[in-house]
């Protein structure tokens, strides 16, 4: 029995955890497909700006002299007629700027990417962090060759085919 424990320890040390432990933990959510942090003020649906609060509640907290956050009770925000929900399919945060279709965090990422078309941006977010091979920029005949080679490797199941 002691040999079995030593073997499990060796596997763990080599980056191979016990399968029963590994199978339970799916790991962290990938950044591209997760909802950013939500303001911790009750009833608020805006994204986090600082200190676990949205931009409006952060200003209220600072104006109140930065009291202890646990005992501090924020004032309700002025009613905004239907601020709208972020246009990404996995995000339920409210849109802060009526000129955009995205919550604060996703609008920032959208601008950083050069303001792509909505469908392209959604695809980018959904694919971010996933291993994939993109042949869109390759000449048509060469693309067919690469696709055929990838299909052969996949069907042979002899080696993994990392991107």
DSSP file (Angstrom, degrees, kcal/mol; ACC not computed):
  #  RESIDUE AA STRUCTURE BP1 BP2  ACC     N-H-->O    O-->H-N    N-H-->O    O-->H-N    TCO  KAPPA ALPHA  PHI   PSI    X-CA   Y-CA   Z-CA
    1    1 A X     >        0   0    0      0, 0.0     4,-1.9     0, 0.0     5,-0.2   0.000 360.0 360.0 360.0 -37.0    0.0    0.0    0.0
    2    2 A X  H  >  +     0   0    0      1,-0.2     4,-2.0     2,-0.2     5,-0.2   0.872 360.0  54.7 -63.0 -36.1    2.9    2.3    0.8
    3    3 A X  H  > S+     0   0    0      1,-0.2     4,-2.0     2,-0.2    -1,-0.2   0.861 105.5  53.1 -63.9 -36.0    4.2    1.8   -2.8
    4    4 A X  H  > S+     0   0    0      2,-0.2     4,-2.3     1,-0.2    -2,-0.2   0.913 108.8  48.7 -65.7 -43.4    0.8    2.9   -4.2
    5    5 A X  H  X S+     0   0    0     -4,-1.9     4,-2.3     1,-0.2    -2,-0.2   0.894 110.8  50.7 -63.7 -39.7    0.8    6.1   -2.2
    6    6 A X  H  X S+     0   0    0     -4,-2.0     4,-2.5     2,-0.2    -1,-0.2   0.889 109.4  51.2 -64.7 -39.1    4.4    6.9   -3.4
    7    7 A X  H  X S+     0   0    0     -4,-2.0     4,-2.5     2,-0.2    -2,-0.2   0.918 110.3  48.3 -64.1 -43.6    3.3    6.3   -7.0
    8    8 A X  H  X S+     0   0    0     -4,-2.3     4,-2.3     1,-0.2    -2,-0.2   0.890 111.5  51.0 -63.0 -38.9    0.4    8.7   -6.6
    9    9 A X  H  X S+     0   0    0     -4,-2.3     4,-2.4     2,-0.2    -2,-0.2   0.912 109.5  50.0 -64.7 -42.6    2.7   11.2   -5.0
   10   10 A X  H  X S+     0   0    0     -4,-2.5     4,-1.5     2,-0.2    -2,-0.2   0.918 110.8  49.2 -62.2 -43.9    5.1   10.9   -7.9
   11   11 A X  H  <>S+     0   0    0     -4,-2.5     5,-3.0     1,-0.2     3,-0.3   0.920 111.5  49.3 -62.1 -42.6    2.4   11.3  -10.5
   12   12 A X  H ><5S+     0   0    0     -4,-2.3     3,-1.5     1,-0.2    -1,-0.2   0.901 109.7  51.4 -62.7 -40.8    1.1   14.4   -8.7
   13   13 A X  H 3<5S+     0   0    0     -4,-2.4    -1,-0.2     1,-0.3    -2,-0.2   0.776 106.8  55.1 -68.1 -24.7    4.6   15.8   -8.5
   14   14 A X  T 3<5S-     0   0    0     -4,-1.5    -1,-0.3    -3,-0.3    -2,-0.2   0.252 127.8 -95.8 -92.3  12.8    5.0   15.3  -12.3
   15   15 A X  T < 5S+     0   0    0     -3,-1.5     2,-0.6     1,-0.1    -3,-0.2   0.637  93.6 115.0  86.3  14.5    1.8   17.3  -13.1
   16   16 A X      < -     0   0    0     -5,-3.0    -2,-0.2    -6,-0.2    -1,-0.1  -0.828  49.8-163.4-118.7  91.7   -0.5   14.3  -13.2
   17   17 A X        -     0   0    0     -2,-0.6    -8,-0.0     1,-0.2     2,-0.0  -0.229  39.6 -75.9 -70.2 163.9   -3.1   14.6  -10.4
   18   18 A X    >>  -     0   0    0      1,-0.1     4,-2.7   -10,-0.1     3,-0.6  -0.361  43.5-127.6 -55.8 134.3   -5.2   11.7   -9.3
   19   19 A X  H 3> S+     0   0    0      1,-0.2     4,-2.6     2,-0.2     5,-0.2   0.812 106.6  57.4 -61.3 -32.6   -8.0   11.2  -11.9
   20   20 A X  H 3> S+     0   0    0      2,-0.2     4,-0.6     1,-0.2    -1,-0.2   0.882 113.4  40.0 -67.0 -35.7  -10.7   11.2   -9.3
   21   21 A X  H X> S+     0   0    0     -3,-0.6     4,-1.3     2,-0.2     3,-0.5   0.907 116.3  50.3 -74.7 -43.7   -9.6   14.7   -8.1
   22   22 A X  H 3< S+     0   0    0     -4,-2.7    -2,-0.2     1,-0.2    -3,-0.2   0.879 106.3  55.2 -63.7 -40.1   -8.9   15.9  -11.7
   23   23 A X  H 3< S+     0   0    0     -4,-2.6    -1,-0.2     1,-0.2    -2,-0.2   0.759 106.0  51.9 -67.4 -25.0  -12.3   14.8  -13.0
   24   24 A X  H << S+     0   0    0     -4,-0.6     2,-0.7    -3,-0.5    -1,-0.2   0.844 101.1  65.1 -79.5 -35.4  -14.2   16.8  -10.4
   25   25 A X     <  -     0   0    0     -4,-1.3    -1,-0.1    -3,-0.2     3,-0.1  -0.806  57.6-174.0 -96.6 113.3  -12.4   20.2  -11.0
   26   26 A X        -     0   0    0     -2,-0.7    -1,-0.1     1,-0.2     2,-0.1   0.546  42.7-125.3 -80.9  -6.3  -13.1   21.6  -14.4
   27   27 A X        -     0   0    0      2,-0.0    -1,-0.2    -5,-0.0     3,-0.1  -0.225  47.1 -31.7  86.5 178.2  -10.6   24.4  -13.8
   28   28 A X        -     0   0    0      1,-0.1     2,-0.2    -3,-0.1     3,-0.0  -0.324  68.3-101.7 -72.0 152.9  -11.1   28.1  -14.1
   29   29 A X        -     0   0    0      1,-0.1     2,-0.1     2,-0.1    -1,-0.1  -0.513  44.5-106.9 -68.7 137.8  -13.6   29.6  -16.5
   30   30 A X    >   -     0   0    0     -2,-0.2     3,-1.2     1,-0.1     4,-0.1  -0.444  24.2-123.8 -70.1 142.3  -11.8   31.0  -19.5
   31   31 A X  G >  S+     0   0    0      1,-0.3     3,-1.4     2,-0.2    -1,-0.1   0.849 104.0  58.7 -56.1 -42.6  -11.7   34.8  -19.6
   32   32 A X  G 3  S+     0   0    0      1,-0.3    -1,-0.3    96,-0.2    96,-0.1   0.743 112.0  39.0 -64.5 -23.9  -13.3   35.3  -23.0
   33   33 A X  G <  S+     0   0    0     -3,-1.2     2,-0.3    95,-0.2    -1,-0.3   0.091  96.8  94.1-116.2  23.0  -16.5   33.5  -22.1
   34   34 A X  S <  S-     0   0    0     -3,-1.4     2,-0.4    -4,-0.1    56,-0.1  -0.846  75.1-112.5-116.8 153.9  -17.1   34.6  -18.5
   35   35 A X        -     0   0    0     -2,-0.3     3,-0.1    55,-0.2    56,-0.1  -0.667  37.5-120.2 -80.0 132.4  -19.1   37.4  -17.1
   36   36 A X        -     0   0    0     -2,-0.4    -1,-0.1     1,-0.2    57,-0.0  -0.117  49.6 -65.0 -62.4 170.3  -17.0   40.2  -15.5
   37   37 A X        -     0   0    0     11,-0.1    11,-2.0     1,-0.1     2,-0.3  -0.261  51.1-135.4 -60.4 143.5  -17.5   41.0  -11.9
   38   38 A X  B     -A   47   0A   0      9,-0.2     9,-0.2    -3,-0.1     7,-0.1  -0.793  29.7 -94.6-101.5 143.2  -20.8   42.5  -10.8
   39   39 A X        -     0   0    0      7,-2.8    14,-0.2    -2,-0.3     5,-0.2  -0.269  28.1-140.8 -53.7 136.3  -21.2   45.4   -8.5
   40   40 A X        +     0   0    0     12,-2.6     2,-0.2     2,-0.1    -1,-0.1   0.507  67.8 111.7 -84.1  -3.7  -21.7   44.2   -4.9
   41   41 A X  S >  S-     0   0    0     11,-0.2     3,-2.0     1,-0.1    32,-0.1  -0.522  84.9 -95.9 -68.9 135.5  -24.2   46.9   -4.1
   42   42 A X  T 3  S+     0   0    0      1,-0.3    -1,-0.1    -2,-0.2     3,-0.1  -0.253 104.7   6.6 -56.3 131.5  -27.7   45.3   -3.6
   43   43 A X  T 3  S+     0   0    0      1,-0.2     2,-0.4    -4,-0.1    -1,-0.3   0.450  95.0 130.8  80.1   1.0  -29.8   45.5   -6.8
   44   44 A X    <   -     0   0    0     -3,-2.0    -1,-0.2    -5,-0.2    32,-0.0  -0.725  34.0-176.8 -92.5 136.3  -27.1   46.8   -9.0
   45   45 A X        +     0   0    0     -2,-0.4    49,-2.9    -3,-0.1     2,-0.1   0.248  46.7 110.8-114.1  10.8  -26.4   45.1  -12.3
   46   46 A X  S    S-     0   0    0     47,-0.2    -7,-2.8     1,-0.1    49,-0.1  -0.436  71.9-100.8 -82.8 162.0  -23.4   47.2  -13.5
   47   47 A X  B     -A   38   0A   0     47,-0.4     8,-0.3    -9,-0.2    -9,-0.2  -0.324  44.9 -85.8 -78.3 163.5  -19.9   45.8  -13.8
   48   48 A X        +     0   0    0    -11,-2.0     6,-0.3     1,-0.2    -1,-0.1  -0.471  41.2 170.5 -72.7 136.0  -17.2   46.4  -11.2
   49   49 A X        -     0   0    0      4,-3.8     2,-0.3     1,-0.4     5,-0.2   0.751  67.2 -25.9-105.7 -54.0  -15.0   49.5  -11.5
   50   50 A X  B >  S+B   53   0B   0      3,-1.8     3,-2.4     4,-0.1    -1,-0.4  -0.981 121.7  18.8-159.6 153.9  -13.1   49.4   -8.2
   51   51 A X  T 3  S-     0   0    0     -2,-0.3     3,-0.1     1,-0.3    -1,-0.0   0.746 127.2 -62.2  55.9  27.1  -13.4   48.0   -4.7
   52   52 A X  T 3  S+     0   0    0      1,-0.3   -12,-2.6   -13,-0.1     2,-0.3   0.613 115.9 107.6  76.6  11.9  -16.1   45.6   -5.9
   53   53 A X  B <  S-B   50   0B   0     -3,-2.4    -4,-3.8   -14,-0.2    -3,-1.8  -0.859  71.5-111.9-122.7 155.1  -18.4   48.5   -6.9
   54   54 A X     >  -     0   0    0     -2,-0.3     4,-2.6    -6,-0.3     5,-0.2  -0.209  46.2 -93.3 -72.5 174.7  -19.5   49.9  -10.1
   55   55 A X  H  > S+     0   0    0     -8,-0.3     4,-1.9     1,-0.2     5,-0.1   0.904 125.4  47.4 -59.7 -43.4  -18.4   53.4  -11.1
   56   56 A X  H  > S+     0   0    0      1,-0.2     4,-1.9     2,-0.2    -1,-0.2   0.925 114.9  44.2 -66.8 -44.9  -21.4   55.1   -9.6
   57   57 A X  H  > S+     0   0    0      2,-0.2     4,-2.5     1,-0.2    -1,-0.2   0.833 109.3  57.7 -71.2 -30.5  -21.3   53.2   -6.3
   58   58 A X  H  X S+     0   0    0     -4,-2.6     4,-2.4     2,-0.2    -1,-0.2   0.924 107.0  48.8 -61.8 -43.1  -17.5   53.8   -6.1
   59   59 A X  H  X S+     0   0    0     -4,-1.9     4,-2.6    -5,-0.2    -2,-0.2   0.911 111.1  49.8 -62.8 -42.4  -18.1   57.5   -6.3
   60   60 A X  H  X S+     0   0    0     -4,-1.9     4,-1.7     2,-0.2    -2,-0.2   0.926 111.3  49.2 -60.3 -44.9  -20.8   57.3   -3.5
   61   61 A X  H  <>S+     0   0    0     -4,-2.5     5,-2.3     1,-0.2     6,-0.5   0.905 112.6  46.8 -63.4 -43.0  -18.4   55.3   -1.3
   62   62 A X  H ><5S+     0   0    0     -4,-2.4     3,-1.7     1,-0.2    -1,-0.2   0.909 110.9  52.4 -65.4 -41.8  -15.6   57.8   -1.8
   63   63 A X  H 3<5S+     0   0    0     -4,-2.6    -1,-0.2     1,-0.3    -2,-0.2   0.805 103.6  58.4 -63.5 -29.4  -17.9   60.7   -1.1
   64   64 A X  T 3<5S-     0   0    0     -4,-1.7    -1,-0.3    -5,-0.2    -2,-0.2   0.392 128.3 -98.6 -81.5   4.1  -19.0   59.1    2.1
   65   65 A X  T < 5 -     0   0    0     -3,-1.7    -3,-0.2     1,-0.1    -2,-0.2   0.693  59.6 -77.3  89.0  19.9  -15.4   59.1    3.3
   66   66 A X      < -     0   0    0     -5,-2.3    -4,-0.1    -6,-0.2    -1,-0.1   0.937  69.7-172.2  55.5  54.5  -14.5   55.5    2.3
   67   67 A X        -     0   0    0     -6,-0.5     5,-0.1     1,-0.2     2,-0.1  -0.147  42.9 -62.5 -69.4 172.0  -16.3   53.9    5.3
   68   68 A X     >  -     0   0    0      1,-0.2     4,-1.7     3,-0.1     3,-0.2  -0.360  48.7-140.0 -55.3 126.7  -16.0   50.2    6.1
   69   69 A X  T  4 S+     0   0    0      1,-0.2    -1,-0.2     2,-0.2    -2,-0.1   0.805  96.6  57.4 -66.2 -30.1  -17.5   48.4    3.1
   70   70 A X  T  4 S+     0   0    0      1,-0.2    -1,-0.2     3,-0.1    -2,-0.1   0.914 116.5  33.1 -68.3 -42.0  -19.2   45.8    5.2
   71   71 A X  T  4 S+     0   0    0     -3,-0.2    -2,-0.2     2,-0.0    -1,-0.2   0.645  97.0 103.6 -89.6 -14.5  -21.2   48.3    7.3
   72   72 A X     <  -     0   0    0     -4,-1.7     2,-0.6    -5,-0.1   -11,-0.0  -0.471  55.4-158.8 -72.0 135.6  -21.6   50.9    4.5
   73   73 A X        -     0   0    0     -2,-0.2    -3,-0.1   -32,-0.1    -2,-0.0  -0.946  12.8-141.9-117.4 110.5  -25.0   51.0    2.9
   74   74 A X        -     0   0    0     -2,-0.6     2,-0.2     1,-0.1   -32,-0.1  -0.325  18.3-113.4 -71.2 151.6  -25.1   52.6   -0.6
   75   75 A X        -     0   0    0      1,-0.1     2,-0.1   -18,-0.1    -1,-0.1  -0.499  42.5 -95.6 -74.4 152.9  -27.9   54.9   -1.7
   76   76 A X        -     0   0    0     -2,-0.2    -1,-0.1     1,-0.1     3,-0.1  -0.467  43.7-111.9 -68.2 143.1  -30.0   53.5   -4.5
   77   77 A X        -     0   0    0     -2,-0.1    -1,-0.1     1,-0.1     3,-0.1  -0.405  41.5 -88.1 -70.6 150.9  -28.9   54.7   -7.9
   78   78 A X        -     0   0    0      1,-0.1     2,-0.3    -2,-0.1    -1,-0.1  -0.341  57.3 -94.8 -56.0 141.7  -31.2   57.0   -9.8
   79   79 A X        -     0   0    0     -3,-0.1     2,-0.6     1,-0.1    -1,-0.1  -0.425  38.7-160.4 -65.8 123.8  -33.6   54.9  -11.8
   80   80 A X    >   -     0   0    0     -2,-0.3     2,-0.7    -3,-0.1     3,-0.5  -0.929  28.0-115.6-103.8 121.8  -32.3   54.5  -15.4
   81   81 A X  T 3  S-     0   0    0     -2,-0.6    -2,-0.0     1,-0.2     0, 0.0  -0.427  81.9 -36.7 -63.8 109.2  -35.1   53.5  -17.7
   82   82 A X  T 3   -     0   0    0     -2,-0.7    -1,-0.2     1,-0.1     3,-0.1   0.913  63.0-160.9  39.2  82.7  -34.0   50.0  -18.8
   83   83 A X    <   -     0   0    0     -3,-0.5    12,-0.3     1,-0.1    -1,-0.1   0.693  37.2-127.9 -63.4 -16.1  -30.2   50.3  -19.1
   84   84 A X        -     0   0    0     10,-0.1    11,-2.0     2,-0.0     2,-0.3   0.085  16.8 -91.1  85.2 158.7  -30.2   47.2  -21.3
   85   85 A X  B     -C   94   0C   0      9,-0.2     9,-0.2     1,-0.1     7,-0.1  -0.805  47.8 -87.2-108.2 148.1  -28.1   44.0  -21.0
   86   86 A X        -     0   0    0      7,-2.7    16,-0.3    -2,-0.3     5,-0.2  -0.209  35.0-130.4 -51.4 140.2  -24.8   43.4  -22.5
   87   87 A X  S    S+     0   0    0     14,-2.3     2,-0.3     3,-0.1    -1,-0.1   0.506  77.3 103.5 -78.9  -4.4  -25.1   42.0  -26.1
   88   88 A X  S >  S-     0   0    0     13,-0.2     3,-1.6     1,-0.1    18,-0.0  -0.625  77.8-128.1 -79.1 139.2  -22.8   39.0  -25.5
   89   89 A X  T 3  S+     0   0    0     -2,-0.3    -1,-0.1     1,-0.3    -2,-0.0   0.671 104.8  44.5 -64.8 -17.6  -24.7   35.8  -25.0
   90   90 A X  T 3  S+     0   0    0    -56,-0.1     2,-0.4     2,-0.0    -1,-0.3   0.376  98.7  83.6-106.0   3.1  -23.0   34.8  -21.8
   91   91 A X    <   +     0   0    0     -3,-1.6    -3,-0.0    -5,-0.2   -57,-0.0  -0.920  41.5 176.0-116.4 130.5  -23.1   38.3  -20.0
   92   92 A X        +     0   0    0     -2,-0.4    -1,-0.1    -7,-0.1    -3,-0.0   0.265  41.4 124.5-112.2   9.6  -26.0   39.7  -18.1
   93   93 A X        -     0   0    0      1,-0.1    -7,-2.7    -8,-0.1   -47,-0.2  -0.290  66.2-102.1 -69.0 157.3  -24.4   42.9  -16.9
   94   94 A X  B     -C   85   0C   0    -49,-2.9    10,-0.5    -9,-0.2     2,-0.4  -0.480  31.0-112.6 -79.2 150.2  -26.1   46.2  -17.6
   95   95 A X        -     0   0    0    -11,-2.0     8,-0.2   -12,-0.3     3,-0.1  -0.708  25.1-166.9 -80.8 127.5  -24.9   48.5  -20.4
   96   96 A X  S    S+     0   0    0     -2,-0.4     2,-0.5     6,-0.4    -1,-0.1   0.773  73.7  49.4 -87.6 -27.9  -23.4   51.7  -18.9
   97   97 A X  S >  S-     0   0    0      5,-0.4     3,-2.2     1,-0.1    -1,-0.2  -0.956  70.1-149.6-119.2 118.5  -23.2   53.8  -22.0
   98   98 A X  T 3  S+     0   0    0     -2,-0.5    -1,-0.1     1,-0.3    -3,-0.0   0.623  94.9  67.3 -60.9 -13.5  -26.3   54.0  -24.3
   99   99 A X  T 3  S+     0   0    0      2,-0.0    -1,-0.3    -3,-0.0     2,-0.2   0.638  99.3  58.5 -81.1 -13.9  -24.1   54.3  -27.3
  100  100 A X    <   -     0   0    0     -3,-2.2    -5,-0.1     2,-0.1     7,-0.0  -0.702  68.2-144.1-115.1 165.3  -22.7   50.8  -26.9
  101  101 A X  S    S+     0   0    0     -2,-0.2   -14,-2.3     2,-0.1     2,-0.3   0.368  78.9  72.7-103.2   1.2  -24.3   47.3  -26.9
  102  102 A X  S    S-     0   0    0    -16,-0.3    -5,-0.4    -5,-0.2    -6,-0.4  -0.795  83.6-103.6-121.8 157.8  -21.9   46.0  -24.3
  103  103 A X     >  -     0   0    0     -2,-0.3     4,-2.6    -8,-0.2     5,-0.2  -0.141  53.5 -88.8 -64.7 173.1  -21.2   46.3  -20.6
  104  104 A X  H  > S+     0   0    0    -10,-0.5     4,-1.9     1,-0.2     5,-0.1   0.912 125.7  43.9 -54.5 -50.7  -18.3   48.4  -19.5
  105  105 A X  H  > S+     0   0    0      1,-0.2     4,-2.1     2,-0.2    -1,-0.2   0.921 116.7  44.9 -65.3 -45.6  -15.7   45.6  -19.5
  106  106 A X  H  > S+     0   0    0      1,-0.2     4,-2.2     2,-0.2    -1,-0.2   0.819 110.5  55.0 -71.9 -29.3  -16.8   44.1  -22.8
  107  107 A X  H  X S+     0   0    0     -4,-2.6     4,-2.2     2,-0.2    -1,-0.2   0.892 108.1  50.3 -66.6 -38.7  -17.1   47.6  -24.4
  108  108 A X  H  X S+     0   0    0     -4,-1.9     4,-2.4    -5,-0.2    -2,-0.2   0.937 111.8  46.4 -63.8 -46.4  -13.4   48.2  -23.4
  109  109 A X  H  X S+     0   0    0     -4,-2.1     4,-1.6     1,-0.2    -2,-0.2   0.898 110.4  54.4 -62.6 -40.0  -12.3   44.9  -25.0
  110  110 A X  H  <>S+     0   0    0     -4,-2.2     5,-2.4     1,-0.2     6,-0.5   0.911 110.3  46.0 -59.6 -44.5  -14.3   45.7  -28.1
  111  111 A X  H ><5S+     0   0    0     -4,-2.2     3,-1.8     1,-0.2    -2,-0.2   0.907 109.5  54.8 -65.1 -41.6  -12.5   49.1  -28.5
  112  112 A X  H 3<5S+     0   0    0     -4,-2.4    -1,-0.2     1,-0.3    -2,-0.2   0.796 104.8  54.5 -62.9 -28.3   -9.1   47.4  -27.9
  113  113 A X  T 3<5S-     0   0    0     -4,-1.6    -1,-0.3    -5,-0.2    -2,-0.2   0.409 128.6 -97.1 -85.6   2.3   -9.8   45.0  -30.7
  114  114 A X  T < 5 -     0   0    0     -3,-1.8    -3,-0.2    -5,-0.1    -2,-0.1   0.725  62.7 -74.1  91.1  22.4  -10.5   47.9  -33.1
  115  115 A X      < -     0   0    0     -5,-2.4    -4,-0.1    -6,-0.2    -1,-0.1   0.943  68.1-165.3  57.0  56.9  -14.3   47.9  -32.8
  116  116 A X        -     0   0    0     -6,-0.5    -1,-0.1     1,-0.1    -2,-0.1  -0.170  32.8 -78.2 -67.3 165.5  -15.0   44.8  -34.9
  117  117 A X     >  -     0   0    0      1,-0.1     4,-2.5     4,-0.1     5,-0.2  -0.278  47.9-109.0 -59.5 151.4  -18.5   44.0  -36.2
  118  118 A X  H  > S+     0   0    0      1,-0.2     4,-2.6     2,-0.2     5,-0.2   0.904 117.2  48.6 -53.5 -49.9  -20.8   42.5  -33.6
  119  119 A X  H  > S+     0   0    0      1,-0.2     4,-2.2     2,-0.2    -1,-0.2   0.881 112.2  49.4 -61.9 -38.0  -20.8   39.0  -35.0
  120  120 A X  H  > S+     0   0    0     -3,-0.2     4,-2.4     2,-0.2    -1,-0.2   0.886 111.4  49.7 -66.4 -38.5  -17.0   38.9  -35.3
  121  121 A X  H  X S+     0   0    0     -4,-2.5     4,-2.5     2,-0.2    -2,-0.2   0.914 110.1  49.5 -67.7 -42.9  -16.7   40.2  -31.7
  122  122 A X  H  X S+     0   0    0     -4,-2.6     4,-2.5    -5,-0.2     5,-0.2   0.931 112.1  49.0 -60.9 -45.2  -19.1   37.5  -30.4
  123  123 A X  H  X S+     0   0    0     -4,-2.2     4,-2.1    -5,-0.2    -2,-0.2   0.916 109.8  52.4 -60.5 -43.1  -17.1   34.8  -32.2
  124  124 A X  H  X S+     0   0    0     -4,-2.4     4,-1.5     1,-0.2    -2,-0.2   0.935 112.0  45.1 -57.7 -47.4  -13.8   36.2  -30.8
  125  125 A X  H  < S+     0   0    0     -4,-2.5    -1,-0.2     1,-0.2    -2,-0.2   0.892 113.6  49.0 -66.1 -39.9  -15.1   36.0  -27.3
  126  126 A X  H  < S+     0   0    0     -4,-2.5    -1,-0.2     1,-0.2    -2,-0.2   0.811 117.6  40.5 -71.1 -29.1  -16.6   32.6  -27.7
  127  127 A X  H >< S+     0   0    0     -4,-2.1     3,-2.4    -5,-0.2    -1,-0.2   0.624  84.5 119.8 -93.4 -14.2  -13.4   31.1  -29.2
  128  128 A X  T 3< S+     0   0    0     -4,-1.5   -96,-0.2     1,-0.3   -95,-0.2  -0.275  82.8  13.5 -58.1 128.8  -10.9   32.9  -26.9
  129  129 A X  T 3  S+     0   0    0      1,-0.3     2,-0.4   -97,-0.1    -1,-0.3   0.356  99.1 116.7  89.0  -6.0   -8.9   30.4  -25.0
  130  130 A X  S <  S-     0   0    0     -3,-2.4     2,-0.4  -100,-0.0    -1,-0.3  -0.804  71.1-116.7 -97.6 136.5   -9.9   27.4  -27.1
  131  131 A X        +     0   0    0     -2,-0.4     2,-0.3    -3,-0.1    -3,-0.0  -0.554  54.9 145.2 -69.4 126.4   -7.3   25.6  -29.2
  132  132 A X        -     0   0    0     -2,-0.4     2,-0.5     2,-0.0    -5,-0.0  -0.982  45.1-129.2-157.5 161.4   -8.1   25.9  -32.8
  133  133 A X        -     0   0    0     -2,-0.3     2,-0.6    29,-0.0    -2,-0.0  -0.982  19.3-160.0-119.1 128.5   -6.5   26.3  -36.2
  134  134 A X        +     0   0    0     -2,-0.5     3,-0.3    29,-0.1    -2,-0.0  -0.930  16.1 173.6-114.3 113.2   -7.7   29.1  -38.4
  135  135 A X    >   +     0   0    0     -2,-0.6     3,-1.8     1,-0.2    -1,-0.1   0.237  47.6 110.4 -99.5  12.4   -7.0   28.7  -42.1
  136  136 A X  T 3  S+     0   0    0      1,-0.3    -1,-0.2     7,-0.0     7,-0.1   0.826  78.5  48.4 -60.6 -32.5   -9.0   31.8  -43.3
  137  137 A X  T 3  S+     0   0    0     -3,-0.3     2,-0.3     2,-0.1    -1,-0.3   0.385  93.0  99.0 -89.0   5.8   -5.9   33.8  -44.2
  138  138 A X  S <  S-     0   0    0     -3,-1.8     5,-0.1     1,-0.1    -3,-0.0  -0.693  85.9 -96.7 -97.0 144.9   -4.3   31.0  -46.3
  139  139 A X     >  -     0   0    0     -2,-0.3     4,-2.8     1,-0.1     5,-0.2  -0.235  41.8-110.0 -55.1 146.0   -4.5   30.7  -50.1
  140  140 A X  H  > S+     0   0    0      1,-0.2     4,-1.9     2,-0.2     5,-0.1   0.855 113.8  42.9 -53.0 -47.2   -7.4   28.4  -51.2
  141  141 A X  H  > S+     0   0    0      1,-0.2     4,-1.9     2,-0.2    -1,-0.2   0.908 116.2  48.0 -69.5 -40.0   -5.3   25.4  -52.5
  142  142 A X  H  > S+     0   0    0      1,-0.2     4,-2.6     2,-0.2    -2,-0.2   0.880 108.5  55.9 -65.5 -37.0   -2.8   25.5  -49.6
  143  143 A X  H  X S+     0   0    0     -4,-2.8     4,-2.8     1,-0.2    -2,-0.2   0.919 106.1  50.6 -60.0 -44.4   -5.8   25.7  -47.2
  144  144 A X  H  X S+     0   0    0     -4,-1.9     4,-2.5    -5,-0.2    -1,-0.2   0.900 109.8  50.8 -61.1 -40.5   -7.2   22.5  -48.7
  145  145 A X  H  X S+     0   0    0     -4,-1.9     4,-2.5     2,-0.2    -2,-0.2   0.939 112.5  45.6 -61.6 -47.7   -3.8   20.8  -48.3
  146  146 A X  H  X S+     0   0    0     -4,-2.6     4,-2.6     1,-0.2    -2,-0.2   0.914 113.0  50.1 -62.3 -43.4   -3.6   21.8  -44.6
  147  147 A X  H  X S+     0   0    0     -4,-2.8     4,-2.4     1,-0.2    -1,-0.2   0.902 110.9  49.5 -63.5 -40.3   -7.2   20.8  -44.0
  148  148 A X  H  X S+     0   0    0     -4,-2.5     4,-2.5    -5,-0.2    -2,-0.2   0.930 111.1  49.2 -63.6 -45.4   -6.5   17.4  -45.6
  149  149 A X  H  X S+     0   0    0     -4,-2.5     4,-2.4     1,-0.2    -2,-0.2   0.914 111.7  49.0 -61.1 -43.1   -3.4   16.9  -43.5
  150  150 A X  H  X S+     0   0    0     -4,-2.6     4,-2.3     1,-0.2    -1,-0.2   0.910 111.0  50.1 -62.9 -42.0   -5.2   17.8  -40.3
  151  151 A X  H  X S+     0   0    0     -4,-2.4     4,-2.7     2,-0.2    -2,-0.2   0.909 110.2  50.3 -63.5 -42.1   -8.1   15.4  -41.2
  152  152 A X  H  X S+     0   0    0     -4,-2.5     4,-2.4     2,-0.2     5,-0.2   0.928 111.2  48.3 -61.7 -45.2   -5.6   12.6  -41.8
  153  153 A X  H  X>S+     0   0    0     -4,-2.4     4,-1.2     1,-0.2     5,-0.6   0.897 112.8  48.9 -61.6 -40.0   -3.9   13.1  -38.5
  154  154 A X  H  <5S+     0   0    0     -4,-2.3     3,-0.2    -5,-0.2    -2,-0.2   0.929 112.3  47.0 -65.9 -45.0   -7.2   13.2  -36.7
  155  155 A X  H  <5S+     0   0    0     -4,-2.7    -2,-0.2     1,-0.2    -1,-0.2   0.857 111.3  51.0 -67.4 -35.2   -8.4   10.0  -38.3
  156  156 A X  H  <5S-     0   0    0     -4,-2.4    -1,-0.2    -5,-0.2    -2,-0.2   0.757  87.3-158.5 -72.5 -23.8   -5.2    8.1  -37.7
  157  157 A X  T  <5 +     0   0    0     -4,-1.2    -3,-0.1    -3,-0.2     3,-0.1   0.819  51.6 125.8  47.6  36.5   -5.3    9.2  -34.0
  158  158 A X  S   <S+     0   0    0     -5,-0.6     2,-0.3     1,-0.3    -1,-0.1   0.830  72.4  10.2 -91.5 -35.5   -1.6    8.6  -33.8
  159  159 A X  S    S-     0   0    0     -6,-0.4    -1,-0.3     2,-0.0    -2,-0.1  -0.956  82.0-101.8-138.8 157.7   -0.5   11.9  -32.5
  160  160 A X        -     0   0    0     -2,-0.3     2,-0.5    -3,-0.1    -6,-0.0  -0.466  28.7-140.4 -74.3 156.6   -2.2   14.9  -31.1
  161  161 A X        -     0   0    0     -2,-0.1    -1,-0.1    -7,-0.0     2,-0.0  -0.718  21.2-170.9-121.0  79.3   -2.5   17.8  -33.5
  162  162 A X              0   0    0     -2,-0.5   -29,-0.0     1,-0.1   -31,-0.0  -0.370 360.0 360.0 -69.3 151.3   -1.8   21.0  -31.5
  163  163 A X              0   0    0     -2,-0.0    -1,-0.1   -30,-0.0   -29,-0.1   0.526 360.0 360.0 -60.0 360.0   -2.5   24.3  -33.3
